[in-house]
């Protein structure tokens, strides 16, 4: 899964392409000799209805949006982008747990054994039309002894693993890759959006204690729950910030583009004081009709119920996961809609869990993109790509059952000879 986009001279560059429902963002990261990451290029473009709930519905429109974002990022970073690391999400994502087992004949356990036991866990029936997008071991057992996180170097006869598997619709991944390739780019790998976002905003202590990452984007809300240092639950909800915008468009009788702008400028879930309670907002009319003025309070009477509905779906998903009593570190909110003032406080009150805003970490630079939780996934894709490069891991984007056979053979020879 080498995510190197291009090398210009001695520059070490990695590109993440965040294909969201409402916008596409391309981010170029550069690593120095000490491994420090800086954001040197950024470009974004509206999707213009090319995607719906994370799935491509118009290949031409989506391809054009990708091209605009890539061109802008390439111009800013002064490089020619050749390949990208792509995020995948959508309400077609399914997660499940599986178990794997392999014999180790009482010898020292190698990385090849670990790879084998994970591969055996992947030999599980997945729904038709789905492919494995992500697979992570949660913990291992050696001869019945459980709670082992790093079995390499230990000795035993039987190695078992509990593994978390995430699948996605094969046709959706194919369509996204097709859009990228139409722009003259190669897809070096794909990763689940909430996993990428978690890489950028969560720390190891939170993952160990138990944390729920809530990524509220434009078309979907992604949820990833970690406990004891491993991913335990993943789901994608088909409701997010776009529904708030649509409510405003209908409720205020204004075009969706203007409703989105009003939401970004004026939506505030914090208690209104007397002054802001009566503050008036100009609302553009439709089809040449004159604008009119409404109170800010009226606007929030439209916004708030939808936001609370989104939180109710999140609450139900967390309860359904079975891990709600293990989320000791609370909730981390990220994604474009998470920036709405007062949402952190409202979420904390609604879910009765400590909540913080998740901004991208592990990267430097002065670009405004680093201050926006909407770019957590894009930064996480860069970090994922770098990690894959350092571990010398390569994978084909369309590999439905995990690691390509050629790479498995390479690993086996490396571990045994």
Backbone torsions as a table, in degrees:
resi	resn	phi	psi	omega
1	UNK	NA	42.7	-179.5
2	UNK	-65.3	122.7	-173.8
3	UNK	-105.4	20.4	178.8
4	UNK	-66.4	125.1	-177.5
5	UNK	-81.7	-47.1	-176.4
6	UNK	-168.7	149.5	171.1
7	UNK	-115.2	121.9	177.7
8	UNK	-111.5	105.4	-171.7
9	UNK	70.1	-124.3	-179.9
10	UNK	-102.6	12.8	-177.4
11	UNK	-76.4	137.6	-179.7
12	UNK	-107.4	100.2	-171.4
13	UNK	-116.2	144.4	176.8
14	UNK	-134.6	137.5	-178.2
15	UNK	-119.9	131.9	172.9
16	UNK	-109.0	135.9	178.0
17	UNK	-118.2	108.8	-179.0
18	UNK	-94.7	105.3	-177.6
19	UNK	-95.2	93.2	-177.9
20	UNK	-98.0	172.2	-178.3
21	UNK	-68.1	-39.3	-175.5
22	UNK	-103.7	-22.5	179.3
23	UNK	-150.3	157.5	174.5
24	UNK	-117.5	131.4	-179.0
25	UNK	-124.6	134.9	175.0
26	UNK	-115.4	129.5	-178.1
27	UNK	-126.4	131.3	-179.5
28	UNK	-109.7	121.3	177.0
29	UNK	-110.0	142.9	177.8
30	UNK	-121.2	132.5	178.2
31	UNK	-103.8	134.7	176.7
32	UNK	-88.9	-176.3	-175.6
33	UNK	-63.3	-23.7	180.0
34	UNK	-92.1	2.5	178.8
35	UNK	85.4	10.6	178.4
36	UNK	-80.6	137.4	-176.0
37	UNK	-101.4	135.0	174.5
38	UNK	-128.5	142.1	174.2
39	UNK	-85.5	117.3	-177.1
40	UNK	-116.1	-7.2	179.6
41	UNK	-150.2	139.7	-179.8
42	UNK	-149.1	136.2	174.7
43	UNK	-149.5	142.9	177.6
44	UNK	-141.6	157.2	-179.8
45	UNK	-151.0	140.1	174.4
46	UNK	-64.9	148.7	-178.0
47	UNK	-79.4	-17.1	-179.7
48	UNK	53.3	47.7	176.6
49	UNK	66.2	20.6	178.1
50	UNK	-75.9	-17.2	178.3
51	UNK	-129.6	152.9	176.6
52	UNK	-138.1	118.1	-179.2
53	UNK	53.1	40.5	175.8
54	UNK	86.2	-3.9	-178.3
55	UNK	-109.5	142.3	179.8
56	UNK	-71.7	128.4	175.6
57	UNK	-119.8	-11.0	177.9
58	UNK	-145.4	102.3	-175.6
59	UNK	-64.7	-41.8	-178.4
60	UNK	-62.9	-48.1	-179.6
61	UNK	-63.4	-42.5	-180.0
62	UNK	-66.1	-40.3	178.9
63	UNK	-62.5	-42.3	179.3
64	UNK	-64.0	-40.2	179.5
65	UNK	-65.2	-41.4	176.9
66	UNK	-61.1	-44.0	-179.4
67	UNK	-60.9	-42.9	179.7
68	UNK	-63.3	-43.7	-179.5
69	UNK	-65.9	-43.3	180.0
70	UNK	-64.7	-43.9	-180.0
71	UNK	-61.2	-41.7	179.8
72	UNK	-66.4	-42.7	179.7
73	UNK	-66.5	-40.1	179.3
74	UNK	-65.5	-39.9	179.2
75	UNK	-65.5	-41.2	-178.9
76	UNK	-67.1	-38.2	-176.4
77	UNK	-89.6	-4.9	-179.9
78	UNK	57.9	48.8	177.7
79	UNK	-145.1	159.8	176.2
80	UNK	-101.1	114.7	-175.1
81	UNK	-82.0	127.4	-178.3
82	UNK	-112.8	-26.2	-179.0
83	UNK	-149.0	156.7	-173.8
84	UNK	-140.3	156.7	174.4
85	UNK	-103.2	119.1	-167.4
86	UNK	-108.3	135.7	175.3
87	UNK	-87.9	144.8	-179.3
88	UNK	-129.3	134.9	175.2
89	UNK	-148.8	-160.1	179.8
90	UNK	122.8	160.1	-176.4
91	UNK	-77.8	8.7	175.5
92	UNK	-93.8	0.4	-178.4
93	UNK	-73.4	133.4	178.8
94	UNK	-128.2	137.5	176.5
95	UNK	-119.9	151.7	-179.8
96	UNK	-155.0	162.3	175.0
97	UNK	-107.9	147.6	179.7
98	UNK	-143.4	165.0	179.4
99	UNK	-125.2	143.4	177.2
100	UNK	-128.2	158.8	-179.6
101	UNK	-150.0	143.2	173.0
102	UNK	-148.5	150.3	176.8
103	UNK	-85.4	144.0	-179.1
104	UNK	-124.7	5.4	169.8
105	UNK	55.3	29.6	175.9
106	UNK	73.3	9.0	-180.0
107	UNK	-97.2	-179.1	178.4
108	UNK	-70.6	134.0	-177.4
109	UNK	-77.4	131.5	-179.1
110	UNK	-108.4	172.9	175.7
111	UNK	-62.5	-33.0	177.9
112	UNK	-62.5	-37.7	176.7
113	UNK	-64.6	-40.9	179.1
114	UNK	-63.9	-43.6	177.3
115	UNK	-60.3	-40.5	-177.8
116	UNK	-66.2	-41.8	-178.1
117	UNK	-69.6	-33.5	175.9
118	UNK	-68.5	-41.2	177.8
119	UNK	-61.5	-38.7	179.9
120	UNK	-66.3	-32.3	177.3
121	UNK	-68.6	-26.1	178.8
122	UNK	-74.8	-13.3	-179.3
123	UNK	-79.1	57.0	-179.2
124	UNK	-121.3	147.4	-179.1
125	UNK	-69.7	126.1	176.2
126	UNK	-111.1	155.1	-177.3
127	UNK	-58.2	148.7	177.0
128	UNK	-58.0	139.9	179.0
129	UNK	81.6	4.4	179.6
130	UNK	-111.8	155.0	173.1
131	UNK	-134.3	153.2	178.5
132	UNK	-72.5	124.1	178.9
133	UNK	-102.6	-31.2	-173.8
134	UNK	-149.2	140.1	179.4
135	UNK	-146.4	124.1	-178.0
136	UNK	-138.9	127.6	175.5
137	UNK	-69.0	137.8	179.1
138	UNK	-92.6	-46.7	174.8
139	UNK	-162.1	164.7	-176.3
140	UNK	-120.3	161.7	172.6
141	UNK	-131.6	138.6	176.0
142	UNK	-122.2	114.8	-178.9
143	UNK	52.0	40.5	177.0
144	UNK	90.0	-13.9	178.4
145	UNK	-79.7	119.3	-174.6
146	UNK	-102.6	-177.9	178.3
147	UNK	77.1	19.3	-178.5
148	UNK	-93.8	129.6	-178.8
149	UNK	-103.3	-30.0	-179.0
150	UNK	-130.4	88.3	-174.9
151	UNK	-79.9	-12.9	-176.3
152	UNK	-60.6	130.7	-179.4
153	UNK	95.0	-15.9	176.9
154	UNK	-82.1	167.8	-176.1
155	UNK	-118.6	140.9	178.5
156	UNK	-178.9	174.9	-179.5
157	UNK	-101.7	-25.2	-173.4
158	UNK	-139.8	120.4	178.8
159	UNK	-109.7	125.7	177.9
160	UNK	-122.0	156.5	-180.0
161	UNK	-143.3	139.9	167.3
162	UNK	-96.2	126.2	-171.6
163	UNK	-127.9	137.6	174.8
164	UNK	-98.9	126.4	-176.8
165	UNK	-118.7	135.4	175.3
166	UNK	-120.1	128.9	177.6
167	UNK	-114.5	159.9	178.5
168	UNK	-142.9	161.9	-179.4
169	UNK	-64.8	123.9	-177.9
170	UNK	-59.6	-42.4	-177.3
171	UNK	-65.5	-30.8	178.8
172	UNK	-68.7	-42.9	177.9
173	UNK	-63.1	-42.2	178.7
174	UNK	-60.1	-41.4	-178.9
175	UNK	-67.8	-39.5	178.0
176	UNK	-64.5	-44.9	178.9
177	UNK	-61.6	-40.0	178.6
178	UNK	-60.8	-42.5	178.8
179	UNK	-61.9	-42.8	180.0
180	UNK	-65.4	-44.8	-177.9
181	UNK	-67.2	-28.6	175.6
182	UNK	-63.2	-21.1	178.6
183	UNK	-90.2	8.8	-179.9
184	UNK	77.0	22.9	-178.0
185	UNK	-112.1	154.6	173.5
186	UNK	-103.3	142.0	174.9
187	UNK	-95.5	110.6	-178.5
188	UNK	-84.1	-14.4	178.0
189	UNK	176.6	161.5	177.5
190	UNK	-126.1	151.6	178.6
191	UNK	-147.6	148.7	178.9
192	UNK	-65.7	132.0	-176.2
193	UNK	-52.7	-50.9	-178.2
194	UNK	-64.4	-25.6	175.8
195	UNK	-70.6	-41.7	176.6
196	UNK	-62.5	-46.5	-179.9
197	UNK	-61.1	-40.1	178.9
198	UNK	-61.2	-37.7	178.3
199	UNK	-60.0	-34.0	-175.1
200	UNK	-86.8	-25.6	-170.0
201	UNK	-121.4	-16.7	-177.8
202	UNK	-98.0	150.9	173.3
203	UNK	-109.6	167.1	-173.6
204	UNK	-65.4	-33.3	178.7
205	UNK	-62.8	-42.7	178.7
206	UNK	-62.4	-43.9	179.7
207	UNK	-63.1	-35.2	-179.4
208	UNK	-72.8	-43.5	-177.3
209	UNK	-74.4	-28.6	-176.5
210	UNK	114.7	116.3	-176.4
211	UNK	-145.9	147.1	174.8
212	UNK	-111.4	116.9	174.2
213	UNK	-89.1	124.1	179.8
214	UNK	-118.4	110.2	-178.6
215	UNK	-105.6	101.6	-177.5
216	UNK	-97.1	104.0	-178.7
217	UNK	-97.6	-149.1	179.3
218	UNK	-84.0	-49.1	-175.5
219	UNK	-105.9	-22.1	-178.2
220	UNK	-138.1	158.1	171.9
221	UNK	-115.4	117.5	-177.8
222	UNK	-98.2	136.2	-179.5
223	UNK	-125.4	130.5	175.0
224	UNK	-134.2	126.1	-178.9
225	UNK	-112.1	128.4	178.2
226	UNK	-116.3	138.0	168.1
227	UNK	-144.1	152.0	179.8
228	UNK	50.2	36.4	173.9
229	UNK	80.2	3.4	-175.9
230	UNK	-132.0	156.0	175.8
231	UNK	-71.7	129.1	-176.5
232	UNK	-116.0	-25.9	-174.2
233	UNK	-155.1	139.6	178.6
234	UNK	-141.0	137.5	173.0
235	UNK	-155.5	160.3	178.5
236	UNK	-127.9	125.9	-179.5
237	UNK	-100.9	135.5	-177.2
238	UNK	-83.4	43.3	178.9
239	UNK	-147.3	135.7	-176.8
240	UNK	-165.9	-151.6	-173.4
241	UNK	-63.5	-27.3	-179.6
242	UNK	-61.8	-33.6	179.1
243	UNK	-67.4	-35.0	176.1
244	UNK	-64.0	-43.7	178.2
245	UNK	-61.3	-44.0	179.8
246	UNK	-63.0	-39.0	177.7
247	UNK	-61.5	-41.6	179.1
248	UNK	-66.3	-40.4	-179.6
249	UNK	-61.0	-44.9	179.4
250	UNK	-73.4	-44.2	-176.3
251	UNK	-67.4	-33.0	-178.2
252	UNK	-101.3	-3.3	-177.8
253	UNK	52.6	62.0	179.9
254	UNK	-140.6	153.5	180.0
255	UNK	-59.4	149.2	-178.4
256	UNK	-55.5	-37.4	-179.9
257	UNK	-62.1	-41.1	178.4
258	UNK	-71.5	-35.0	177.4
259	UNK	-63.4	-39.9	177.5
260	UNK	-63.1	-42.1	179.3
261	UNK	-64.7	-41.3	177.7
262	UNK	-62.1	-42.9	179.2
263	UNK	-59.9	-46.1	-177.2
264	UNK	-66.1	-35.9	-175.7
265	UNK	-82.4	-38.5	-165.8
266	UNK	-120.9	-16.0	-178.6
267	UNK	-64.9	127.6	-177.4
268	UNK	-152.1	113.6	-175.0
269	UNK	-86.0	0.1	176.9
270	UNK	-74.2	156.1	178.1
271	UNK	-57.2	135.8	-179.4
272	UNK	-82.5	135.1	173.3
273	UNK	-83.5	176.4	-175.5
274	UNK	-60.8	-34.5	-177.1
275	UNK	-71.7	-52.3	-176.8
276	UNK	-71.8	-20.4	179.9
277	UNK	-60.0	-38.0	-177.0
278	UNK	-102.2	3.1	180.0
279	UNK	-59.1	137.7	-177.3
280	UNK	-102.8	146.5	-179.0
281	UNK	-122.8	137.1	177.2
282	UNK	-84.4	128.4	-178.2
283	UNK	-112.8	116.5	179.1
284	UNK	-62.1	145.3	178.5
285	UNK	-84.9	176.3	-179.2
286	UNK	-104.4	138.2	174.6
287	UNK	55.1	46.6	174.7
288	UNK	84.3	-0.9	178.0
289	UNK	-68.1	148.6	-177.0
290	UNK	-67.9	151.1	177.1
291	UNK	-67.9	161.0	175.2
292	UNK	-136.1	167.9	-177.2
293	UNK	-114.3	137.5	176.8
294	UNK	-129.6	162.9	176.8
295	UNK	-79.3	152.5	177.1
296	UNK	-63.3	-32.1	179.3
297	UNK	-62.3	-39.7	179.1
298	UNK	-63.5	-40.8	179.3
299	UNK	-62.1	-43.5	-177.8
300	UNK	-72.7	-22.7	173.8
301	UNK	-67.0	-21.7	175.3
302	UNK	-86.3	-43.3	-175.2
303	UNK	-69.7	-49.1	-168.0
304	UNK	-59.5	-45.5	179.9
305	UNK	-58.3	-37.3	179.3
306	UNK	-68.5	-40.4	177.9
307	UNK	-62.3	-42.0	178.6
308	UNK	-65.7	-32.9	176.2
309	UNK	-65.4	-42.0	176.9
310	UNK	-59.5	-43.7	179.3
311	UNK	-64.3	-33.4	178.4
312	UNK	-67.0	-38.0	176.3
313	UNK	-66.5	-40.0	177.7
314	UNK	-62.6	-45.8	179.9
315	UNK	-58.8	-43.6	-179.7
316	UNK	-66.4	-39.3	179.1
317	UNK	-64.2	-40.7	178.8
318	UNK	-65.3	-41.8	177.7
319	UNK	-64.4	-41.3	-178.9
320	UNK	-65.1	-26.3	-178.2
321	UNK	-66.5	-27.4	-176.5
322	UNK	86.0	1.3	-177.6
323	UNK	-110.4	9.6	-173.2
324	UNK	-61.7	-28.0	179.5
325	UNK	-86.3	-1.1	-178.3
326	UNK	-109.0	5.9	-178.4
327	UNK	-90.2	73.2	-174.1
328	UNK	-75.2	-27.6	179.8
329	UNK	-88.5	-2.1	174.1
330	UNK	87.0	-150.6	-172.2
331	UNK	-116.2	140.8	171.7
332	UNK	-118.4	118.0	179.7
333	UNK	-93.2	134.4	173.9
334	UNK	-147.4	-176.8	-174.9
335	UNK	96.1	162.9	-174.9
336	UNK	-58.9	-39.4	-177.8
337	UNK	-75.4	-15.5	-179.2
338	UNK	-68.9	-17.3	-178.0
339	UNK	-77.2	-5.6	-179.8
340	UNK	-60.9	122.2	-178.6
341	UNK	-55.3	133.9	178.1
342	UNK	90.2	-9.2	-177.6
343	UNK	-68.4	-37.2	178.7
344	UNK	-59.7	-47.8	-179.2
345	UNK	-65.2	-41.2	-180.0
346	UNK	-65.5	-40.9	178.8
347	UNK	-63.3	-44.2	179.3
348	UNK	-59.5	-41.8	-179.2
349	UNK	-71.7	-40.1	-176.0
350	UNK	-72.3	-45.0	-177.0
351	UNK	-88.0	-11.9	-177.3
352	UNK	57.1	45.5	177.3
353	UNK	-139.3	143.8	174.7
354	UNK	-59.1	137.8	-173.7
355	UNK	-135.8	139.6	173.7
356	UNK	-134.8	162.5	176.7
357	UNK	-86.9	130.5	-178.4
358	UNK	-96.3	108.7	175.3
359	UNK	-103.2	150.7	-178.8
360	UNK	-56.6	135.3	178.6
361	UNK	-120.0	168.5	175.8
362	UNK	76.0	20.8	-178.5
363	UNK	-148.4	145.0	179.2
364	UNK	-114.4	171.7	-179.5
365	UNK	136.2	160.7	-178.1
366	UNK	-102.0	5.1	-176.1
367	UNK	-70.3	141.8	179.4
368	UNK	-60.5	-23.4	-179.2
369	UNK	-58.9	-27.9	-178.1
370	UNK	-74.3	-15.0	-179.4
371	UNK	-96.8	4.9	-174.3
372	UNK	-115.8	121.6	179.7
373	UNK	-63.1	-14.5	177.7
374	UNK	-62.0	-20.9	-175.5
375	UNK	-101.0	12.1	178.4
376	UNK	-60.8	-41.8	-179.5
377	UNK	-65.7	-44.4	-179.7
378	UNK	-60.6	-44.1	177.4
379	UNK	-66.2	-40.0	178.9
380	UNK	-62.5	-33.9	176.9
381	UNK	-64.2	-39.6	177.3
382	UNK	-63.7	-45.6	-179.5
383	UNK	-64.0	-40.3	176.8
384	UNK	-61.5	-44.0	-179.2
385	UNK	-61.7	-42.4	179.8
386	UNK	-64.3	-42.5	179.6
387	UNK	-61.7	-41.7	179.0
388	UNK	-63.5	-39.6	178.8
389	UNK	-63.9	-44.3	-178.1
390	UNK	-65.0	-31.9	179.7
391	UNK	-89.6	0.8	178.3
392	UNK	58.2	42.7	-180.0
393	UNK	-102.7	131.7	178.7
394	UNK	-128.1	142.1	177.1
395	UNK	-149.1	145.4	176.0
396	UNK	-79.2	141.3	-177.8
397	UNK	-60.1	-30.8	-175.2
398	UNK	-98.1	14.8	179.6
399	UNK	-72.3	106.5	-175.1
400	UNK	-79.1	-15.6	-176.5
401	UNK	-118.1	19.9	174.5
402	UNK	105.0	-136.8	-170.8
403	UNK	-69.6	135.7	178.3
404	UNK	-60.6	150.3	-176.4
405	UNK	-60.3	-40.3	-179.7
406	UNK	-59.5	-42.1	-179.9
407	UNK	-68.4	-35.5	177.2
408	UNK	-61.5	-42.1	178.5
409	UNK	-63.4	-41.5	178.1
410	UNK	-59.2	-43.7	-179.8
411	UNK	-64.2	-42.1	-177.4
412	UNK	-61.9	-45.8	178.2
413	UNK	-63.9	-38.6	-179.0
414	UNK	-63.9	-39.2	-176.9
415	UNK	-80.3	-22.7	-173.5
416	UNK	-109.5	-8.5	-178.4
417	UNK	-133.1	NA	NA
